[in-house]
Amino acid sequence: MFDKLRLKLTIIYTGIFSLLVVMIVTGCIILLGHSVLTHEKQEMRELIIHEGEEFVASGELPVSKHSIEVGRELAYMLQPGSDVLLHDQVSGSPVGQQLLALRSEWPQHDRKVKWVTLRDANDRLWIYLIGRDQILDGNASVANLYMFKDLSDYYYEEKGEILWLVLMSLFFICCGAGVGYYLAGRSIKPIREMFKRQREFVADASHELRTPLTVMGIAAEGMEGDTDSNFSEFTVDTLKTMRIEIKRMNNLVAALLSLARNDAGAGDLKLEQVNFNVLFEQTLGTLSMLAEQKGLKLEQRLAQERLIIWGDRMRLEQLLTILVDNAIKYSARGTVTVSALRQNRQLVIKVEDEGIGIDTQDIERIFERFYRVDKARTRAEGGFGLGLPIAKLIVEQHHGTIEVESKKNGGSSFIVKLPLTVQY
């Protein structure tokens, strides 16, 4: 129980820490990209102004032949107010034709900067920052200048940095999981200690109660059987009530002891090969009388082949008794059907009744200790809300599963699946 709780807490702590790490790393990447782009846009504006001034002063074209060949920096000049080409330093680059095909995505106004992405024939990604401004000679407009700058190197460098950030994030998340596991252990330590003391108290109290309850039960039975004493009718009824309540208390103490031993790790199974066919017939033979007393029909369906299971005979008998006894208790009429059949390599035990059923919201809680769907009815039937938790415990000890299908006033079906051993 506490191992599962610690695992859940570790997952929660790790999830929160991972979310923080992801948010920090994502924020760093966004800020880094925004910073680089802002800086490059500012440099692009300054570059256009500088190259325009150089062109007016000397007639020198903005970029060199080498820059065009490698595609690092490009330029494109048009006559002011028209699309008449003055100088083309784009088409000679590795992706010149693709850039020219994207004319609609170039900046449409002066002093504007945009960026575009494209891929060359080798599927290499190119990222270009494109700026536009007028070249002025005094107050006269000489040309509209477009400048292009390749930012692909930033992309590939940042891609490597992002990979390192991801790896570092995974490392920190793993460290966070270890810290979370440690913190979860510290968090549940007081609960574990408290539960241990509670468990010891329940075990000690249950053990101490067994002897006086046994003595009281024997005394009550002895007084009831005392034919020499002339007890009044009130006294006889009181003794009968005492004996019934003592029996209920004995059942409660036995259930508490069973759970306490298991919690303490002392509920070891006495494993042996059990012929479930024999156990089934013997157990239902005893319970059939209980069904007859309530006017119920107990229908049995047992596989023809031998069902051999590796388990604790007494615990398996207790499991079957709990399920069938519950079905009888909460059925006012109709049939209780109990089946034990082979399904592949599993023993499937199914107990069906036509009783009061269980609400959907209660199904998830019926295996909790002391949980009772109808407390008044359960009290009248002598239940404590411990039968099904013990049944689930026995099933889990035998590496099986237990499921319930039910609806209000529509009966219930409990299905147990246990692994079978080799059949003879």
C-alpha positions in Angstrom: 0.0 0.0 0.0 2.7 2.5 1.0 4.9 1.5 -1.9 2.0 2.4 -4.3 1.5 5.7 -2.4 5.2 6.5 -2.6 5.2 5.8 -6.3 2.2 8.1 -6.9 3.8 10.9 -4.9 7.0 10.4 -6.8 5.2 10.7 -10.1 3.4 13.8 -8.9 6.7 15.5 -7.7 8.5 14.4 -10.9 5.7 15.7 -13.0 5.7 19.1 -11.4 9.5 19.4 -11.6 9.4 18.2 -15.2 6.8 20.8 -16.1 9.0 23.5 -14.5 12.1 22.3 -16.4 10.2 22.2 -19.7 8.8 25.7 -19.1 12.3 27.1 -18.2 13.9 25.5 -21.2 11.2 26.5 -23.6 11.4 30.1 -22.2 15.1 30.1 -22.7 14.8 28.9 -26.3 12.1 31.5 -27.2 14.1 34.3 -25.5 17.3 33.3 -27.3 15.5 33.1 -30.7 13.8 36.4 -30.1 17.0 38.1 -29.0 18.9 36.9 -32.1 16.2 37.9 -34.5 15.8 41.4 -32.9 19.6 41.9 -33.1 19.7 40.7 -36.7 16.8 42.9 -37.8 18.5 46.0 -36.3 21.8 45.1 -38.1 19.8 44.6 -41.4 18.4 48.1 -41.2 21.8 49.6 -40.5 23.3 47.4 -43.4 20.8 48.7 -45.9 21.4 52.3 -45.0 25.2 51.8 -45.2 25.1 49.9 -48.5 22.8 52.6 -50.0 25.2 55.3 -49.0 28.2 53.4 -50.5 26.3 52.9 -53.7 25.5 56.6 -54.1 29.0 57.6 -53.2 31.0 55.1 -55.4 28.5 53.1 -57.5 29.7 49.9 -55.8 27.2 47.2 -55.7 26.1 46.1 -52.2 27.5 42.5 -52.0 30.6 40.7 -53.3 30.6 37.9 -55.9 31.7 35.4 -53.3 28.8 36.3 -51.0 26.4 35.7 -53.9 28.0 32.3 -54.8 27.7 31.0 -51.2 24.4 32.7 -50.6 25.5 34.5 -47.4 24.4 38.0 -48.5 22.4 39.1 -51.5 21.0 42.3 -53.0 18.2 43.3 -55.4 17.6 46.8 -56.8 14.5 48.2 -58.5 13.7 51.6 -59.9 11.6 53.7 -57.5 7.9 53.3 -58.0 8.3 50.4 -60.6 9.4 46.8 -61.0 12.2 47.7 -63.4 15.3 45.8 -62.4 18.5 47.8 -61.9 20.8 45.2 -60.4 20.2 41.5 -59.7 22.6 40.0 -57.0 20.1 37.2 -56.1 19.7 34.8 -59.1 23.3 33.8 -59.0 23.0 32.3 -55.5 22.3 28.6 -54.7 18.7 29.4 -53.9 18.3 32.5 -56.1 15.4 31.2 -58.2 13.5 30.1 -55.1 13.9 33.5 -53.5 12.7 35.3 -56.7 9.7 33.0 -56.7 8.8 34.3 -53.2 8.6 38.0 -54.3 5.2 38.3 -52.7 6.7 37.5 -49.3 9.4 40.2 -49.5 8.8 43.4 -47.5 6.3 45.7 -49.3 7.3 48.9 -47.4 10.5 50.8 -46.7 12.4 50.1 -43.5 10.6 46.8 -43.0 12.3 43.5 -42.3 10.9 40.0 -42.8 12.2 36.5 -42.8 11.5 33.5 -45.1 12.5 29.9 -45.2 13.1 27.6 -48.1 15.0 24.4 -49.1 17.4 23.8 -51.9 17.8 20.8 -54.2 19.7 19.0 -51.5 16.9 19.6 -48.9 19.1 22.0 -47.0 17.1 24.6 -45.0 17.9 28.2 -45.7 16.6 31.1 -43.6 16.8 34.5 -45.0 16.3 37.9 -43.4 15.0 40.3 -46.0 15.1 44.1 -45.5 13.9 46.9 -47.8 14.7 50.7 -48.0 15.1 53.5 -50.5 18.5 54.6 -51.7 18.5 58.4 -51.6 20.8 60.9 -53.3 20.0 64.0 -51.4 16.2 64.1 -51.5 16.0 62.1 -54.7 15.1 58.4 -54.7 17.7 56.5 -56.7 16.5 52.9 -56.2 14.6 50.5 -53.9 17.1 48.2 -52.3 16.4 44.7 -51.0 19.1 43.1 -48.9 19.2 39.4 -48.0 21.1 37.8 -45.1 21.4 34.0 -44.5 20.7 33.1 -40.9 20.9 29.3 -41.5 24.1 29.0 -39.4 22.2 30.4 -36.4 19.5 27.7 -36.9 22.0 24.8 -37.0 24.0 26.2 -34.1 20.8 26.7 -32.1 19.6 23.2 -33.1 22.7 21.8 -31.4 22.2 24.0 -28.4 18.6 22.8 -28.1 19.7 19.2 -28.2 22.1 19.9 -25.3 19.4 21.6 -23.4 17.0 18.7 -24.0 19.7 16.2 -22.8 20.4 18.4 -19.7 16.7 18.6 -19.1 16.4 14.9 -19.1 19.3 14.6 -16.7 17.7 17.1 -14.3 14.3 15.4 -14.6 16.0 12.1 -13.7 17.7 13.8 -10.7 14.3 15.3 -9.9 12.7 11.8 -9.9 15.3 10.6 -7.4 14.7 13.6 -5.2 11.0 13.1 -5.6 11.3 9.5 -4.5 13.3 10.6 -1.5 10.8 13.3 -0.5 7.9 11.0 -1.0 9.5 8.5 1.4 10.0 11.3 4.0 6.4 12.5 3.5 4.8 9.1 4.1 7.1 8.1 6.9 4.8 9.6 9.7 1.8 8.0 8.0 3.6 4.7 7.9 4.5 4.9 11.5 1.0 5.9 12.5 -0.5 3.0 10.5 2.0 0.6 12.0 0.9 1.6 15.5 -2.7 1.4 14.6 -2.2 -2.0 13.0 -0.4 -3.3 16.2 -3.2 -1.9 18.3 -5.9 -3.7 16.2 -3.9 -6.9 16.3 -3.3 -6.7 20.1 -6.8 -5.7 20.9 -8.3 -8.4 18.7 -6.1 -11.0 20.3 -6.9 -9.9 23.8 -10.7 -9.9 23.0 -10.8 -13.5 21.8 -10.4 -15.1 25.2 -13.1 -13.1 27.1 -15.5 -13.4 24.2 -15.0 -17.1 24.1 -15.6 -17.4 27.8 -18.7 -15.2 27.6 -20.0 -17.3 24.7 -19.5 -20.5 26.6 -21.1 -19.0 29.7 -24.1 -17.8 27.7 -24.6 -21.2 26.1 -24.2 -22.9 29.5 -26.9 -20.7 31.1 -29.2 -21.3 28.1 -28.7 -25.0 28.6 -29.3 -25.0 32.4 -32.6 -26.8 32.7 -32.4 -26.8 36.5 -32.7 -23.0 36.9 -36.1 -21.4 36.4 -35.2 -18.4 34.2 -37.8 -15.9 33.2 -38.7 -15.4 29.5 -36.9 -12.1 29.6 -33.7 -13.7 30.9 -33.9 -16.4 28.2 -34.4 -13.8 25.4 -31.5 -11.7 26.9 -29.2 -14.8 26.9 -30.1 -15.5 23.3 -29.4 -11.9 22.3 -26.0 -12.1 24.2 -25.0 -15.3 22.4 -25.9 -13.8 19.0 -23.9 -10.6 19.6 -21.0 -12.5 21.1 -20.9 -14.6 17.9 -20.9 -11.4 15.8 -18.1 -10.0 17.9 -16.1 -13.2 17.4 -16.6 -12.9 13.7 -15.4 -9.3 13.8 -12.3 -10.2 15.9 -11.5 -13.1 13.5 -11.7 -10.7 10.5 -9.6 -8.0 12.1 -7.0 -10.6 13.1 -6.9 -11.9 9.5 -6.3 -8.4 8.1 -3.8 -7.5 10.8 -1.7 -10.6 10.2 -1.6 -9.8 6.5 -0.7 -6.2 7.1 2.1 -7.4 9.4 3.4 -9.8 6.8 2.4 -12.8 8.9 -0.4 -13.9 6.6 1.6 -16.4 4.8 -0.3 -19.0 2.7 0.0 -22.7 3.3 0.4 -23.6 -0.3 -0.6 -27.0 -1.7 -2.4 -28.5 -4.7 -6.1 -28.0 -4.0 -8.8 -30.0 -5.9 -11.2 -27.1 -6.3 -14.0 -29.5 -7.4 -14.1 -31.1 -3.9 -13.7 -27.8 -2.1 -16.5 -26.3 -4.2 -19.0 -29.1 -3.5 -18.2 -29.2 0.3 -18.5 -25.5 0.8 -21.7 -25.1 -1.2 -23.1 -28.1 0.5 -22.8 -26.3 3.8 -24.1 -23.0 2.4 -27.1 -24.6 0.7 -28.8 -24.9 4.1 -28.4 -21.2 4.7 -30.0 -20.5 1.3 -32.9 -22.8 2.0 -33.6 -21.0 5.3 -34.1 -17.8 3.3 -36.2 -19.5 0.6 -33.5 -19.1 -2.0 -32.4 -21.5 -4.7 -28.7 -22.2 -4.8 -27.7 -23.3 -8.3 -24.3 -24.9 -8.8 -22.4 -25.1 -12.1 -19.1 -27.0 -11.8 -16.7 -28.0 -14.6 -16.6 -31.7 -15.4 -12.8 -31.7 -15.6 -10.7 -31.5 -12.4 -9.7 -28.0 -11.4 -6.4 -28.1 -9.7 -5.1 -24.9 -8.1 -1.9 -24.2 -6.2 -3.1 -22.3 -3.1 -4.2 -22.2 0.5 -7.2 -24.5 0.9 -8.6 -22.7 4.0 -8.2 -19.3 2.3 -9.9 -20.5 -0.9 -12.8 -21.9 1.2 -13.0 -18.6 3.0 -13.1 -16.7 -0.3 -15.9 -18.9 -1.7 -17.9 -18.6 1.6 -17.6 -14.8 1.7 -18.9 -14.4 -1.9 -21.8 -16.9 -1.6 -22.7 -15.8 1.9 -22.9 -12.1 0.7 -25.1 -13.2 -2.2 -27.5 -15.0 0.1 -27.5 -12.2 2.7 -28.5 -9.5 0.2 -31.1 -11.6 -1.8 -34.7 -11.6 -0.6 -35.8 -14.0 -3.3 -34.8 -15.7 -6.5 -31.7 -17.7 -7.3 -28.1 -17.5 -6.3 -25.9 -19.1 -9.1 -22.4 -20.2 -8.3 -20.1 -21.5 -11.1 -16.5 -22.7 -11.2 -15.3 -23.3 -14.8 -12.0 -23.5 -16.7 -11.2 -20.7 -19.1 -7.9 -21.2 -20.8 -5.4 -21.5 -18.0 -7.6 -19.9 -15.4 -10.2 -20.9 -12.9 -13.2 -18.6 -13.2 -15.5 -18.4 -10.2 -18.7 -16.5 -10.7 -21.3 -15.7 -8.0 -24.5 -14.2 -9.3 -27.6 -13.1 -7.4 -30.9 -11.4 -8.0 -30.6 -9.2 -4.9 -30.6 -5.5 -4.2 -27.6 -4.7 -6.4 -25.0 -1.9 -6.0 -25.0 1.6 -7.2 -22.3 2.6 -9.7 -20.8 5.1 -7.3 -20.5 2.4 -4.6 -18.9 -0.3 -6.8 -15.5 1.4 -6.6 -15.5 1.5 -2.8 -17.0 -1.9 -1.9 -13.5 -3.4 -1.4 -12.5 -0.8 1.2 -12.4 -1.9 4.8 -15.5 -1.1 6.8 -17.3 0.4 3.8 -21.0 -0.6 3.7 -23.4 0.3 1.0 -26.5 0.1 3.2 -25.3 0.5 6.7 -28.7 -0.3 8.3 -29.3 -3.4 6.3 -25.7 -4.6 6.7 -26.0 -4.2 10.5 -29.2 -6.2 10.5 -27.5 -9.0 8.4 -24.6 -9.1 10.8 -22.0 -7.6 8.5 -19.1 -5.3 9.3 -17.8 -4.3 5.8 -14.8 -6.6 6.1 -15.8 -9.6 4.0 -15.1 -8.2 0.5 -11.7 -6.6 1.6 -10.7 -10.1 2.9 -11.9 -11.7 -0.3 -9.9 -9.3 -2.4 -6.9 -9.9 -0.2 -7.1 -13.7 -0.7 -7.5 -13.3 -4.5 -4.4 -11.0 -4.7 -2.4 -13.5 -2.6 -3.2 -16.2 -5.2 -2.2 -13.8 -8.0 -5.7 -13.5 -9.3 -8.3 -10.8 -10.0 -11.8 -10.0 -8.7 -14.4 -7.9 -10.6 -18.0 -6.9 -9.9 -20.8 -6.2 -12.2 -24.0 -4.8 -10.7 -26.7 -2.2 -10.9 -29.2 -1.0 -8.3 -32.1 -3.5 -7.8 -30.6 -5.6 -10.7 -28.5 -8.1 -8.8 -24.8 -8.5 -8.6 -22.1 -10.7 -10.2 -18.7 -11.2 -8.6 -16.1 -12.8 -11.0 -12.8 -14.2 -9.6 -10.0 -15.4 -11.9 -7.2 -17.5 -10.5 -4.3 -19.2 -12.3 -4.6 -23.0 -12.6 -1.8 -25.5 -12.2 -1.3 -28.6 -14.3 -4.5 -30.7 -14.4 -4.4 -34.5 -13.8 
